[in-house]
């Protein structure tokens, strides 16, 4: 996993990074997650489709946001922690 430190995260992105680390039981400090780095694939966090499902479940419980694998916007939503945070804040019900 390559989680470079770069652009500072805002408060919500910090919270979201902690949720992702907890949901996936990652051995990384949430502060090390670059909010602009890719979440999916070989770069950034390197999470896979199963990880996306785990994150989606945690986000649904925490924020009431329903993320579906067949959503045409999923690739863009999960492109980075920052994109994910922006989507959640725009669509949260909790």
Sine and cosine of phi, psi and omega as CSV:
sin_phi,cos_phi,sin_psi,cos_psi,sin_omega,cos_omega
0.00,0.00,0.77,-0.64,0.02,-1.00
-0.92,-0.38,0.98,-0.19,-0.03,-1.00
-0.88,-0.48,1.00,0.06,-0.06,-1.00
-0.97,0.23,0.47,-0.88,0.09,-1.00
-1.00,-0.01,0.76,-0.65,-0.01,-1.00
-0.53,-0.85,-0.90,-0.45,-0.04,-1.00
-0.85,0.53,0.75,-0.66,0.02,-1.00
-0.88,0.48,0.58,-0.82,0.05,-1.00
-1.00,0.03,0.50,-0.86,0.13,-0.99
-0.99,0.13,0.06,-1.00,-0.08,-1.00
-0.87,0.50,-0.67,0.74,-0.01,-1.00
-0.92,0.39,-0.63,0.78,0.03,-1.00
-0.91,0.43,-0.56,0.83,0.08,-1.00
-0.88,0.47,-0.72,0.69,0.01,-1.00
-0.88,0.47,-0.68,0.73,-0.01,-1.00
-0.91,0.41,-0.64,0.77,0.04,-1.00
-0.88,0.48,-0.66,0.75,0.03,-1.00
-0.90,0.44,-0.67,0.75,0.00,-1.00
-0.89,0.46,-0.68,0.73,0.00,-1.00
-0.89,0.45,-0.73,0.69,0.00,-1.00
-0.88,0.48,-0.68,0.73,0.00,-1.00
-0.92,0.38,-0.73,0.68,-0.04,-1.00
-0.87,0.49,-0.58,0.81,-0.06,-1.00
-0.98,-0.17,-0.01,1.00,-0.02,-1.00
0.80,0.60,0.73,0.68,-0.03,-1.00
-0.98,0.19,0.53,-0.85,0.04,-1.00
-0.99,-0.12,0.90,0.44,-0.03,-1.00
-0.52,-0.85,0.53,-0.85,0.08,-1.00
-0.98,0.20,0.78,-0.62,0.00,-1.00
-0.81,0.58,-0.49,0.87,0.00,-1.00
-0.91,0.41,-0.35,0.94,-0.02,-1.00
-0.99,0.15,-0.17,0.99,-0.04,-1.00
-0.98,0.21,0.86,-0.51,0.06,-1.00
-0.97,0.24,0.85,-0.53,-0.07,-1.00
-0.91,0.41,-0.31,0.95,-0.01,-1.00
-0.98,-0.19,-0.10,1.00,-0.01,-1.00
-0.97,0.24,0.50,-0.87,0.04,-1.00
-0.87,0.50,0.63,-0.78,0.09,-1.00
-1.00,0.03,-0.60,0.80,-0.18,-0.98
-0.98,-0.19,0.56,-0.83,0.10,-1.00
1.00,-0.05,-0.34,-0.94,-0.12,-0.99
-0.98,0.17,-0.30,0.96,0.00,-1.00
-0.99,-0.11,0.14,-0.99,0.05,-1.00
0.84,0.54,-0.80,-0.60,-0.01,-1.00
-0.97,0.24,-0.42,0.91,0.05,-1.00
0.94,0.34,0.52,0.86,0.00,-1.00
-0.97,0.24,0.39,-0.92,-0.02,-1.00
-0.92,-0.40,-0.10,-1.00,-0.08,-1.00
-0.90,0.45,-0.56,0.83,0.05,-1.00
-0.92,0.40,-0.65,0.76,0.05,-1.00
-0.88,0.47,-0.64,0.77,0.03,-1.00
-0.87,0.50,-0.66,0.75,0.03,-1.00
-0.89,0.46,-0.67,0.74,0.03,-1.00
-0.89,0.46,-0.71,0.71,0.02,-1.00
-0.89,0.45,-0.69,0.72,-0.01,-1.00
-0.86,0.51,-0.66,0.75,0.03,-1.00
-0.90,0.44,-0.71,0.70,0.01,-1.00
-0.89,0.45,-0.64,0.77,0.00,-1.00
-0.92,0.39,-0.61,0.79,0.03,-1.00
-0.89,0.46,-0.70,0.71,0.00,-1.00
-0.92,0.39,-0.67,0.74,-0.10,-1.00
-0.98,0.20,-0.66,0.75,-0.15,-0.99
-0.86,-0.52,-0.09,1.00,0.00,-1.00
0.96,0.28,0.30,0.95,-0.01,-1.00
-1.00,-0.04,0.79,-0.62,0.03,-1.00
-0.99,-0.14,0.91,-0.41,0.06,-1.00
-0.93,-0.38,0.78,-0.63,-0.05,-1.00
-0.90,-0.43,0.62,-0.78,-0.02,-1.00
-0.88,0.48,-0.52,0.85,-0.04,-1.00
-1.00,0.02,0.12,0.99,0.06,-1.00
-0.94,0.35,0.79,-0.61,-0.04,-1.00
-0.89,0.45,-0.30,0.95,-0.01,-1.00
-1.00,-0.08,-0.01,1.00,-0.08,-1.00
-0.82,0.57,-0.68,0.73,-0.03,-1.00
-0.87,0.49,-0.67,0.74,0.02,-1.00
-0.95,0.32,-0.65,0.76,-0.01,-1.00
-0.88,0.48,-0.69,0.72,-0.04,-1.00
-1.00,-0.05,0.25,0.97,0.00,-1.00
-0.89,0.45,-0.55,0.84,0.01,-1.00
-0.36,-0.93,0.24,-0.97,0.06,-1.00
-0.87,0.49,-0.62,0.78,0.00,-1.00
-0.90,0.44,-0.71,0.70,0.03,-1.00
-0.89,0.46,-0.69,0.73,0.01,-1.00
-0.87,0.49,-0.71,0.70,0.01,-1.00
-0.88,0.48,-0.68,0.73,0.02,-1.00
-0.88,0.47,-0.69,0.72,0.01,-1.00
-0.90,0.45,-0.71,0.71,-0.02,-1.00
-0.89,0.46,-0.72,0.69,-0.02,-1.00
-0.89,0.45,-0.51,0.86,0.01,-1.00
-0.98,0.20,-0.37,0.93,-0.13,-0.99
-0.82,-0.57,0.09,1.00,-0.08,-1.00
-0.95,0.33,0.50,-0.87,0.04,-1.00
-0.90,-0.44,-0.09,1.00,0.01,-1.00
-0.86,-0.50,0.00,0.00,0.00,0.00
